[in-house]
């Protein structure tokens, strides 16, 4: 379930508010907010629809996701290798 308070969404909040503070009206703030919400919704919807047709067990998806995160962490730990 997608949550507004998910850790991946929290770093975006200051960018949204900072973009809105520089505007003379609230129109820019609302455009930034709704475009971010639309992109998050669209990405989640496409991901959910595309994975609904793939018959992979949930445990395999979880293992694969964990492996990708570990590999990404290794590239951050050892950037020269």
Secondary structure, 3 states (H helix, E strand, C coil): CCCCCCHHHHHHHHHHHHHHHCCCCHHHHHHHHHHHHHHHHHHHHHHHHHHHCCCCCHHHHHHHHHHHHHHHHHHHHCCCC
